[in-house]
Amino acid sequence: MSLLSEYDSIHALQTALASKKLSATELAQEQLKQAQSAHALNAFTQLDSAYTLAQAKAADVLLAQPNAPVLAGIPIAHKDVFVTQQWRTTAGSKMLRNYVSPFDATVVERLAQVGTVSLGKLNCDEFAMGSDNQSSAFGPVHNPWHADYSPGGSSGGSAAAVAAGLVMAATASDTGGSIRQPAALCGISGIKPTYGTVSRYGMIAYGSSLDQAGPMARSARDLVELLSAMSGFDERDPTSLVQCAGQPNNGERIRQSFTHWHEQFQHNTSQPLAGVRIGVPQEFFANELESNVGAAVEQALQQLEKLGAQRVSVSLPLTRAAVAAYYVISPAEASSNLSRFDGVRFGHRAAEYSNLEEMISRSRAEAFGDEVIRRILVGTYVLSEGYYDAYYVQAQRVRRKIVEDFQQAFSQCDVLVGPVAPTLARPLNTPQADPTSDWQADIYTVGASLAGLPAMSVPCGFSSGTATLPIGLQLIGNYFNEGQLLALAERYQLHTDWHQRRPESK
């Protein structure tokens, strides 16, 4: 059993570290052993014991000082789309199998500055393209709750590592649901903040107008600490949000907002959520929603009502169209972003070729997996002459309408609540007659991504039957309302124990 199983939160673990009940070095040594023995899970692509222990020793020095950061000594790991100097950065692809970055991503850098101890890099769908973590060149990640099932994607390694107790938290990225969906399928918490809140500098790009980094952890309260540390303006990222003069940066804004809502919800002990309007999109409860998922979400909605929240029926009429728009826009951006991987300057290069054009063609064909090739081809097609206006421009118009639909919904409610995914985790290696059928798994998540809204997943139940699998509840907020989302999720978790459940150690 993992040593982390003794602590239910980052604050509880930090208290133990600060009181010298255990040291960061002892904790890192134990978690490295756990990670090395959990090879069947396939969550990690790389470990580096010497570097991890060096970070742990530095954290022990930091912990000996007064007012040490809350995250000092906390074991984490990074999704393998964030570049690192110490570990290779592969993005789950043969193309970058041996790539080592000359710098750290801003997310990696900022978490290191507050004393976190990273065990290594985490497996993911190739270039973050996938919903089941089976497109990785390093093999699929297995769900800790049932090894024959997917952990979701693309941040499957991050979700599995947290759920299995290998780390207390992990970094992840979300382009169309890649934080929320695996968090839901692995029974943990995860948040995608407002687009531009967390720097994209050093995060290997999939869809530049959609990609956003965020944390995964067991509880919403832990996410507050992680997201606050990760957030803030970064001049190296042209999409990073600049704070207004006299206003706190994004990290401090999130913390202050959470504190405000946390205090608000404490005033009424019997009905702490009194006055909060939770919007339930009617399109989220259509035929594709599995009955056991719908039942768990309904139970969660009833719990929120017991806490005083008012349920409001709202409509997001372009929910289905959002999937089509997303799978035009994101492949178009991927086609452009991945053009740099040509075998010329870095990345895989074919062994045999007769000219430059053949070298590039063979290198890309050999190194990219089927799903990445599929999306590059789709993206190139919709950007081509004669199809650009018909597909790409039209998808951008739909995107604008989706933003308007969300704003119309928020005029009637404070937070949108519904399922994360229409189904439970799916069995690994299930043949698909239509390889694009997996794209429908994103039906409830891509809308918030297209609109750039903050959204998160928290555990809300389990399926019944042979395989007991987690189910997630999605909360979507208006722009910059991460603090409200996190405080609402924390209040829900104070009255439920789904986030405290642990998969059995195998």
RODO-2510 file (C-alpha; in nm, 4 decimals, decimal comma):
residues 506
     n   res          X          Y          Z
     1     m     0,0000     0,0000     0,0000
     2     s     0,1232     0,3484    -0,0887
     3     l     0,2453     0,5725     0,1920
     4     l     0,0249     0,8436     0,0428
     5     s    -0,2850     0,6401     0,1315
     6     e    -0,2350     0,7517     0,4930
     7     y    -0,2997     1,1145     0,3948
     8     d    -0,6278     1,2331     0,2455
     9     s    -0,5070     1,5743     0,1305
    10     i    -0,2048     1,7839     0,0460
    11     h    -0,2588     1,9830     0,3659
    12     a    -0,2536     1,6652     0,5779
    13     l     0,0662     1,5511     0,4093
    14     q     0,2230     1,8957     0,4408
    15     t     0,1457     1,8949     0,8149
    16     a     0,3273     1,5623     0,8493
    17     l     0,6248     1,6970     0,6544
    18     a     0,6371     2,0238     0,8491
    19     s     0,6212     1,8409     1,1836
    20     k     0,9003     1,6064     1,0682
    21     k     0,6797     1,3015     1,1065
    22     l     0,8438     1,2080     0,7783
    23     s     1,0857     1,3818     0,5471
    24     a     1,0490     1,4710     0,1819
    25     t     1,3422     1,2402     0,1088
    26     e     1,1814     0,9425     0,2856
    27     l     0,8551     1,0096     0,1053
    28     a     1,0262     1,0372    -0,2333
    29     q     1,2158     0,7122    -0,1763
    30     e     0,8942     0,5298    -0,0917
    31     q     0,7031     0,6716    -0,3880
    32     l     0,9845     0,5869    -0,6287
    33     k     0,9619     0,2247    -0,5099
    34     q     0,5865     0,2324    -0,5617
    35     a     0,6223     0,3771    -0,9107
    36     q     0,8880     0,1221    -1,0071
    37     s     0,6720    -0,1665    -0,8868
    38     a     0,3636    -0,0377    -1,0682
    39     h     0,5048    -0,1064    -1,4153
    40     a     0,1904    -0,3005    -1,5117
    41     l    -0,0088     0,0226    -1,4840
    42     n     0,2208     0,1811    -1,7462
    43     a     0,1504     0,5292    -1,6109
    44     f     0,5119     0,6461    -1,6158
    45     t     0,7298     0,6789    -1,9244
    46     q     1,0393     0,7807    -1,7261
    47     l     1,1753     0,7914    -1,3726
    48     d     1,5028     0,9430    -1,2516
    49     s     1,5699     0,8471    -0,8909
    50     a     1,8827     1,0595    -0,8528
    51     y     1,7147     1,3778    -0,9714
    52     t     1,3970     1,3124    -0,7706
    53     l     1,5961     1,2583    -0,4524
    54     a     1,7965     1,5759    -0,5190
    55     q     1,4678     1,7674    -0,5410
    56     a     1,3509     1,5972    -0,2198
    57     k     1,6651     1,7020    -0,0324
    58     a     1,6117     2,0607    -0,1500
    59     a     1,2503     2,0373    -0,0301
    60     d     1,3693     1,9210     0,3155
    61     v     1,5847     2,2342     0,3364
    62     l     1,2840     2,4436     0,2391
    63     l     1,0640     2,2660     0,4954
    64     a     1,3118     2,3507     0,7713
    65     q     1,2495     2,7202     0,7092
    66     p     0,9551     2,9134     0,8579
    67     n     0,6501     2,9576     0,6347
    68     a     0,7503     2,6878     0,3896
    69     p     0,5194     2,6639     0,0848
    70     v     0,2242     2,4268     0,1207
    71     l     0,3475     2,2235    -0,1762
    72     a     0,7030     2,1773    -0,0456
    73     g     0,7933     1,8085    -0,0504
    74     i     0,4678     1,7001    -0,2200
    75     p     0,5316     1,4192    -0,4742
    76     i     0,3990     1,4964    -0,8214
    77     a     0,4701     1,4020    -1,1828
    78     h     0,4298     1,5706    -1,5202
    79     k     0,2338     1,4739    -1,8279
    80     d     0,4819     1,4045    -2,1048
    81     v     0,3752     1,7044    -2,3129
    82     f     0,5513     1,9500    -2,0796
    83     v     0,9144     1,9872    -2,1818
    84     t     1,1797     1,9167    -1,9196
    85     q     1,5576     1,9430    -1,9096
    86     q     1,6002     1,6434    -1,6815
    87     w     1,3753     1,3903    -1,8558
    88     r     1,3071     1,3218    -2,2202
    89     t     0,9868     1,4782    -2,3534
    90     t     0,8183     1,2375    -2,5917
    91     a     0,4525     1,3469    -2,6114
    92     g     0,3832     0,9728    -2,6220
    93     s     0,5291     0,9552    -2,9740
    94     k     0,8048     0,7711    -3,1556
    95     m     0,8725     1,1047    -3,3239
    96     l     1,0177     1,2460    -2,9990
    97     r     1,1372     0,9241    -2,8375
    98     n     1,4823     1,0680    -2,7580
    99     y     1,4118     1,4406    -2,7386
   100     v     1,5533     1,6320    -2,4397
   101     s     1,4526     1,9967    -2,4078
   102     p     1,7089     2,2688    -2,3273
   103     f     1,4549     2,4335    -2,0928
   104     d     1,1648     2,3525    -1,8605
   105     a     0,8028     2,4366    -1,9340
   106     t     0,6680     2,7221    -1,7217
   107     v     0,4310     2,4816    -1,5433
   108     v     0,7238     2,2555    -1,4483
   109     e     0,9343     2,5527    -1,3452
   110     r     0,6686     2,7107    -1,1236
   111     l     0,5833     2,3916    -0,9386
   112     a     0,9536     2,3260    -0,8772
   113     q     0,9910     2,6777    -0,7346
   114     v     0,7399     2,6002    -0,4567
   115     g     0,9225     2,2811    -0,3591
   116     t     0,7287     2,0004    -0,5253
   117     v     0,9192     1,6789    -0,5882
   118     s     0,8667     1,5276    -0,9317
   119     l     0,9009     1,1536    -0,9811
   120     g     0,9130     1,1780    -1,3600
   121     k     0,7057     1,1902    -1,6781
   122     l     0,3631     1,0401    -1,7342
   123     n     0,2258     0,8469    -2,0301
   124     c    -0,0371     1,0058    -2,2548
   125     d    -0,2072     0,9686    -2,5894
   126     e     0,0307     1,0581    -2,8723
   127     f     0,0556     1,4370    -2,8946
   128     a    -0,2466     1,4449    -2,6580
   129     m    -0,4746     1,3139    -2,9334
   130     g    -0,7081     1,0519    -2,7948
   131     s    -0,9742     0,9661    -2,5409
   132     d    -0,8516     0,6318    -2,4105
   133     n    -0,4695     0,6542    -2,3836
   134     q    -0,4203     0,3773    -2,6395
   135     s    -0,2474     0,5888    -2,9050
   136     s     0,0751     0,6241    -2,7024
   137     a     0,3874     0,4795    -2,8633
   138     f     0,4697     0,3385    -2,5183
   139     g     0,1546     0,1299    -2,4919
   140     p    -0,1760     0,1939    -2,3165
   141     v    -0,2175     0,3043    -1,9566
   142     h    -0,4387     0,0755    -1,7466
   143     n    -0,7162     0,1993    -1,5204
   144     p    -0,6208     0,1403    -1,1523
   145     w    -0,9801     0,0391    -1,0764
   146     h    -0,9806    -0,2357    -1,3376
   147     a    -0,6687    -0,3152    -1,5387
   148     d    -0,8638    -0,4277    -1,8450
   149     y    -1,0207    -0,0833    -1,8850
   150     s    -0,9008     0,2503    -2,0187
   151     p    -0,8187     0,5359    -1,7779
   152     g    -0,9419     0,7861    -2,0379
   153     g    -0,7280     1,0274    -2,2311
   154     s    -0,5304     1,2013    -2,3251
   155     s    -0,3999     1,2566    -1,9693
   156     g    -0,4506     0,8916    -1,8757
   157     g    -0,1086     0,8486    -1,7164
   158     s    -0,1652     1,1518    -1,4932
   159     a    -0,5073     1,0320    -1,3802
   160     a    -0,3948     0,6733    -1,3223
   161     a    -0,0874     0,7778    -1,1219
   162     v    -0,2943     0,9944    -0,8870
   163     a    -0,5716     0,7363    -0,8501
   164     a    -0,3206     0,4592    -0,7756
   165     g    -0,1485     0,6671    -0,5058
   166     l     0,1828     0,6906    -0,6908
   167     v     0,1781     1,0699    -0,6641
   168     m    -0,0309     1,3213    -0,4735
   169     a    -0,0936     1,5290    -0,7845
   170     a    -0,0026     1,5537    -1,1505
   171     t     0,0068     1,8078    -1,4273
   172     a    -0,2154     1,7503    -1,7283
   173     s    -0,3460     1,9286    -2,0353
   174     d    -0,6973     1,9702    -2,1698
   175     t    -0,7709     2,0484    -2,5352
   176     g    -1,1194     1,8992    -2,5614
   177     g    -1,1614     1,7215    -2,2270
   178     s    -0,8241     1,5590    -2,1597
   179     i    -0,8193     1,6590    -1,7927
   180     r    -1,1864     1,6149    -1,7140
   181     q    -1,2529     1,2827    -1,8888
   182     p    -0,9635     1,0781    -1,7392
   183     a    -1,0252     1,2376    -1,3983
   184     a    -1,3850     1,1155    -1,4201
   185     l    -1,2909     0,7646    -1,5365
   186     c    -1,0258     0,7241    -1,2654
   187     g    -1,2261     0,8686    -0,9757
   188     i    -1,0158     1,1786    -0,9023
   189     s    -1,0558     1,5565    -0,9371
   190     g    -0,9184     1,7719    -1,2178
   191     i    -0,9672     2,1248    -1,3507
   192     k    -0,9162     2,3061    -1,6789
   193     p    -0,8995     2,6790    -1,6018
   194     t    -1,0044     2,9705    -1,8202
   195     y    -0,7982     2,9722    -2,1408
   196     g    -0,4829     3,1781    -2,0859
   197     t    -0,4757     3,1368    -1,7076
   198     v    -0,1861     2,8874    -1,7079
   199     s     0,1115     2,9422    -1,9371
   200     r     0,1410     2,7226    -2,2452
   201     y     0,5135     2,7968    -2,2768
   202     g     0,6927     2,4649    -2,3036
   203     m     0,3756     2,2625    -2,3559
   204     i     0,3923     2,0739    -2,6859
   205     a     0,1087     2,2190    -2,8901
   206     y    -0,1836     2,0211    -3,0270
   207     g    -0,4499     2,2907    -3,0824
   208     s    -0,3095     2,6291    -2,9859
   209     s    -0,6441     2,8063    -2,9397
   210     l    -0,7714     2,5201    -2,7233
   211     d    -0,4805     2,3721    -2,5242
   212     q    -0,4784     2,4600    -2,1560
   213     a    -0,2743     2,3148    -1,8701
   214     g    -0,4263     2,2214    -1,5367
   215     p    -0,3770     1,9982    -1,2313
   216     m    -0,5162     1,6641    -1,1187
   217     a    -0,5454     1,5584    -0,7552
   218     r    -0,7793     1,3714    -0,5236
   219     s    -0,9854     1,6666    -0,4066
   220     a    -1,0977     2,0115    -0,5111
   221     r    -0,9178     2,1614    -0,2088
   222     d    -0,5880     2,0207    -0,3317
   223     l    -0,6530     2,1643    -0,6776
   224     v    -0,6663     2,5144    -0,5283
   225     e    -0,3041     2,4926    -0,4129
   226     l    -0,1820     2,3430    -0,7384
   227     l    -0,3691     2,5742    -0,9738
   228     s    -0,2667     2,8822    -0,7732
   229     a     0,0986     2,7837    -0,8043
   230     m     0,0746     2,7015    -1,1752
   231     s    -0,1160     3,0143    -1,2809
   232     g     0,0050     3,3629    -1,3625
   233     f     0,1104     3,5818    -1,6523
   234     d     0,4034     3,4603    -1,8600
   235     e     0,5513     3,6972    -2,1181
   236     r     0,6917     3,3987    -2,3091
   237     d     0,3393     3,2796    -2,3906
   238     p     0,1528     3,5136    -2,6288
   239     t    -0,1819     3,3653    -2,5151
   240     s    -0,1129     3,4270    -2,1458
   241     l    -0,3622     3,6618    -1,9813
   242     v    -0,2238     3,9900    -1,8510
   243     q    -0,3682     4,1059    -1,5212
   244     c    -0,5131     4,4558    -1,5023
   245     a    -0,3172     4,7245    -1,3177
   246     g    -0,3645     4,6917    -0,9446
   247     q    -0,5282     4,3496    -0,9800
   248     p    -0,3782     4,0228    -0,8491
   249     n    -0,2193     3,7800    -1,0917
   250     n    -0,4160     3,4753    -1,1940
   251     g    -0,2739     3,2548    -0,9197
   252     e    -0,3609     3,4984    -0,6434
   253     r    -0,6965     3,5758    -0,8085
   254     i    -0,7942     3,2090    -0,7942
   255     r    -0,6927     3,1794    -0,4304
   256     q    -0,8791     3,4957    -0,3303
   257     s    -1,1888     3,3913    -0,5225
   258     f    -1,1860     3,0459    -0,3646
   259     t    -1,1469     3,1968    -0,0168
   260     h    -1,4377     3,4342    -0,0825
   261     w    -1,6742     3,1586    -0,1937
   262     h    -1,5507     2,9186     0,0747
   263     e    -1,6436     3,1763     0,3398
   264     q    -1,9756     3,2469     0,1706
   265     f    -2,0664     2,8776     0,1795
   266     q    -1,9803     2,8553     0,5512
   267     h    -2,2387     3,1116     0,6602
   268     n    -2,5378     2,8802     0,6343
   269     t    -2,4434     2,5501     0,7934
   270     s    -2,7661     2,3695     0,7050
   271     q    -2,7874     2,4883     0,3437
   272     p    -2,4456     2,6286     0,2501
   273     l    -2,5307     2,6517    -0,1211
   274     a    -2,8482     2,8555    -0,0723
   275     g    -2,8780     3,1101    -0,3527
   276     v    -2,6543     2,9187    -0,5946
   277     r    -2,8276     2,8386    -0,9229
   278     i    -2,7000     2,5221    -1,0900
   279     g    -2,7871     2,5005    -1,4565
   280     v    -2,8525     2,1553    -1,5974
   281     p    -2,8190     2,1489    -1,9787
   282     q    -3,1010     1,9349    -2,1158
   283     e    -2,8810     1,8259    -2,4094
   284     f    -2,6442     1,6539    -2,1627
   285     f    -2,9104     1,3933    -2,0828
   286     a    -2,9797     1,2623    -2,4325
   287     n    -2,9854     0,9054    -2,5632
   288     e    -2,6063     0,8576    -2,5684
   289     l    -2,5859     0,8921    -2,1886
   290     e    -2,5548     0,5509    -2,0223
   291     s    -2,8171     0,4901    -1,7567
   292     n    -2,5749     0,4280    -1,4694
   293     v    -2,3844     0,7487    -1,5511
   294     g    -2,7098     0,9430    -1,5649
   295     a    -2,8229     0,7950    -1,2332
   296     a    -2,4994     0,8927    -1,0557
   297     v    -2,5143     1,2464    -1,1921
   298     e    -2,8791     1,2788    -1,0885
   299     q    -2,7879     1,1654    -0,7362
   300     a    -2,5168     1,4324    -0,7274
   301     l    -2,7633     1,6980    -0,8422
   302     q    -3,0008     1,5972    -0,5647
   303     q    -2,7167     1,6243    -0,3127
   304     l    -2,6419     1,9780    -0,4325
   305     e    -3,0116     2,0619    -0,3944
   306     k    -3,0083     1,9268    -0,0382
   307     l    -2,7249     2,1695     0,0291
   308     g    -2,9490     2,4551    -0,0852
   309     a    -2,8660     2,4941    -0,4532
   310     q    -3,1478     2,5700    -0,6945
   311     r    -3,1683     2,3507    -1,0047
   312     v    -3,2391     2,5401    -1,3277
   313     s    -3,3014     2,3760    -1,6648
   314     v    -3,0973     2,5418    -1,9401
   315     s    -3,0206     2,4678    -2,3024
   316     l    -2,6954     2,4392    -2,4967
   317     p    -2,8493     2,3732    -2,8397
   318     l    -2,5172     2,3338    -3,0220
   319     t    -2,3895     2,0516    -2,7992
   320     r    -2,3804     1,8022    -3,0867
   321     a    -2,2501     2,0576    -3,3357
   322     a    -1,9652     2,1341    -3,0924
   323     v    -1,8134     1,7913    -3,1614
   324     a    -1,8125     1,8556    -3,5368
   325     a    -1,6697     2,2069    -3,4929
   326     y    -1,4020     2,0817    -3,2554
   327     y    -1,2923     1,8062    -3,4928
   328     v    -1,2494     2,0618    -3,7700
   329     i    -1,0692     2,3289    -3,5673
   330     s    -0,8405     2,1094    -3,3561
   331     p    -0,7090     1,8960    -3,6466
   332     a    -0,6543     2,2137    -3,8495
   333     e    -0,4390     2,3555    -3,5716
   334     a    -0,2663     2,0196    -3,5232
   335     s    -0,1834     2,0043    -3,8929
   336     s    -0,0039     2,3359    -3,8602
   337     n     0,1609     2,2688    -3,5228
   338     l     0,2932     1,9248    -3,6150
   339     s     0,4446     2,0388    -3,9441
   340     r     0,7617     2,1244    -3,7499
   341     f     0,8244     1,7557    -3,6814
   342     d     0,9972     1,6712    -4,0084
   343     g     1,3161     1,4888    -3,9077
   344     v     1,5335     1,7813    -4,0162
   345     r     1,6193     1,9615    -3,6926
   346     f     1,4966     1,7172    -3,4278
   347     g     1,2765     1,4143    -3,3911
   348     h     1,2768     1,0814    -3,5687
   349     r     1,4563     1,0596    -3,9037
   350     a     1,4088     0,7715    -4,1469
   351     a     1,7142     0,5537    -4,2009
   352     e     1,6751     0,5310    -4,5786
   353     y     1,5768     0,8015    -4,8261
   354     s     1,7001     0,9391    -5,1580
   355     n     1,6161     1,3091    -5,1247
   356     l     1,4906     1,5677    -4,8748
   357     e     1,1244     1,5297    -4,9673
   358     e     1,1396     1,1526    -4,9238
   359     m     1,3264     1,1908    -4,5936
   360     i     1,0534     1,4135    -4,4511
   361     s     0,7724     1,1956    -4,5863
   362     r     0,9213     0,8697    -4,4584
   363     s     1,0197     1,0174    -4,1217
   364     r     0,6670     1,1392    -4,0544
   365     a     0,5025     0,8192    -4,1802
   366     e     0,7280     0,6040    -3,9619
   367     a     0,7073     0,8141    -3,6456
   368     f     0,3456     0,9275    -3,6261
   369     g     0,0755     0,6845    -3,5119
   370     d    -0,2559     0,6246    -3,6860
   371     e    -0,4605     0,8704    -3,4798
   372     v    -0,2122     1,1539    -3,5270
   373     i    -0,1929     1,0878    -3,9016
   374     r    -0,5716     1,0791    -3,9202
   375     r    -0,6031     1,4203    -3,7546
   376     i    -0,3224     1,5742    -3,9606
   377     l    -0,4958     1,4595    -4,2789
   378     v    -0,8322     1,5951    -4,1634
   379     g    -0,6710     1,9247    -4,0661
   380     t    -0,4816     1,9601    -4,3923
   381     y    -0,7990     1,8855    -4,5873
   382     v    -1,0156     2,1459    -4,4120
   383     l    -0,7449     2,4099    -4,4600
   384     s    -0,6979     2,3360    -4,8277
   385     e    -0,8110     2,5614    -5,1092
   386     g    -1,1754     2,5075    -5,1902
   387     y    -1,2607     2,3656    -4,8460
   388     y    -1,1308     2,6329    -4,6085
   389     d    -1,4498     2,8428    -4,6226
   390     a    -1,6820     2,5448    -4,6257
   391     y    -1,5308     2,3743    -4,3206
   392     y    -1,2818     2,5784    -4,1191
   393     v    -1,4520     2,9174    -4,1436
   394     q    -1,7915     2,7593    -4,0823
   395     a    -1,6567     2,5771    -3,7744
   396     q    -1,5279     2,9061    -3,6361
   397     r    -1,8744     3,0574    -3,6844
   398     v    -2,0229     2,7664    -3,4902
   399     r    -1,7622     2,8276    -3,2211
   400     r    -1,8795     3,1861    -3,1838
   401     k    -2,2396     3,0671    -3,1514
   402     i    -2,1328     2,8161    -2,8845
   403     v    -1,9811     3,1023    -2,6825
   404     e    -2,3112     3,2892    -2,7120
   405     d    -2,5061     2,9808    -2,6027
   406     f    -2,2960     2,9470    -2,2885
   407     q    -2,3423     3,3146    -2,2049
   408     q    -2,7169     3,2780    -2,2505
   409     a    -2,7110     2,9821    -2,0113
   410     f    -2,5063     3,1765    -1,7551
   411     s    -2,7649     3,4535    -1,7605
   412     q    -2,9960     3,1968    -1,5973
   413     c    -2,7532     3,0218    -1,3616
   414     d    -2,4208     3,0495    -1,1813
   415     v    -2,2649     2,7122    -1,2638
   416     l    -2,3460     2,4452    -1,5217
   417     v    -2,3538     2,0871    -1,3913
   418     g    -2,3780     1,7561    -1,5769
   419     p    -2,1899     1,4431    -1,6789
   420     v    -1,8296     1,4476    -1,8008
   421     a    -1,8544     1,1534    -2,0393
   422     p    -2,1576     0,9698    -2,1772
   423     t    -2,0186     0,6274    -2,0872
   424     l    -1,8068     0,4480    -1,8319
   425     a    -1,4438     0,3655    -1,9006
   426     r    -1,4232     0,1339    -2,2005
   427     p    -1,2355    -0,1971    -2,2202
   428     l    -0,8870    -0,1692    -2,3668
   429     n    -0,8170    -0,3058    -2,7145
   430     t    -1,1807    -0,2990    -2,8207
   431     p    -1,2007    -0,3104    -3,2033
   432     q    -1,3659    -0,0049    -3,3564
   433     a    -1,5386    -0,0322    -3,6939
   434     d    -1,5283     0,3476    -3,7162
   435     p    -1,2049     0,4913    -3,5708
   436     t    -1,3721     0,8322    -3,5317
   437     s    -1,6452     0,6905    -3,3060
   438     d    -1,4228     0,7664    -3,0066
   439     w    -1,4636     1,1345    -3,0857
   440     q    -1,8231     1,1168    -2,9596
   441     a    -1,6886     1,0546    -2,6082
   442     d    -1,6063     1,4278    -2,6007
   443     i    -1,9646     1,5455    -2,6549
   444     y    -2,0006     1,7035    -2,3078
   445     t    -1,6487     1,8470    -2,2801
   446     v    -1,5541     2,0098    -2,6122
   447     g    -1,8069     2,2937    -2,5784
   448     a    -1,6332     2,4461    -2,2758
   449     s    -1,2985     2,4064    -2,4530
   450     l    -1,4183     2,5851    -2,7663
   451     a    -1,5541     2,8652    -2,5474
   452     g    -1,2388     2,8827    -2,3318
   453     l    -1,4392     2,8374    -2,0109
   454     p    -1,3157     2,6868    -1,6823
   455     a    -1,4478     2,3368    -1,6210
   456     m    -1,3706     2,0535    -1,3820
   457     s    -1,4557     1,6980    -1,2886
   458     v    -1,5145     1,5513    -0,9428
   459     p    -1,6051     1,1914    -0,8514
   460     c    -1,9781     1,1364    -0,7991
   461     g    -2,0300     0,7602    -0,7903
   462     f    -1,9489     0,4157    -0,9219
   463     s    -2,1070     0,1716    -1,1608
   464     s    -2,2547    -0,1566    -1,0468
   465     g    -2,1762    -0,4917    -1,2024
   466     t    -1,8687    -0,7029    -1,2681
   467     a    -1,6337    -0,4071    -1,3144
   468     t    -1,6807    -0,1301    -1,0585
   469     l    -1,5803     0,1891    -1,2376
   470     p    -1,5826     0,5555    -1,1286
   471     i    -1,8207     0,8208    -1,2623
   472     g    -1,7469     1,1932    -1,2757
   473     l    -1,9552     1,5082    -1,2335
   474     q    -1,8685     1,8061    -1,4539
   475     l    -1,8907     2,1649    -1,3315
   476     i    -1,8538     2,4460    -1,5860
   477     g    -1,8146     2,8083    -1,4794
   478     n    -1,8139     3,1443    -1,6487
   479     y    -1,4829     3,3096    -1,7342
   480     f    -1,2437     3,3506    -1,4374
   481     n    -1,4816     3,1736    -1,1977
   482     e    -1,2395     2,8938    -1,1047
   483     g    -1,2616     2,9939    -0,7383
   484     q    -1,6381     2,9509    -0,7343
   485     l    -1,6153     2,6133    -0,9103
   486     l    -1,3526     2,4877    -0,6672
   487     a    -1,5418     2,6102    -0,3603
   488     l    -1,8653     2,4502    -0,4843
   489     a    -1,6825     2,1240    -0,5552
   490     e    -1,5181     2,1337    -0,2123
   491     r    -1,8565     2,1809    -0,0461
   492     y    -1,9953     1,8827    -0,2374
   493     q    -1,6951     1,6737    -0,1329
   494     l    -1,7411     1,7682     0,2324
   495     h    -2,0796     1,5923     0,2154
   496     t    -1,9785     1,2921     0,0025
   497     d    -1,6916     1,0454     0,0143
   498     w    -1,6539     0,9461    -0,3501
   499     h    -1,3191     1,1274    -0,3739
   500     q    -1,1883     0,9330    -0,0732
   501     r    -1,2401     0,5904    -0,2311
   502     r    -0,9237     0,4062    -0,3354
   503     p    -0,8727     0,1239    -0,5841
   504     e    -0,7468    -0,1956    -0,4271
   505     s    -0,3717    -0,2504    -0,4538
   506     k    -0,2954    -0,5384    -0,6871
***
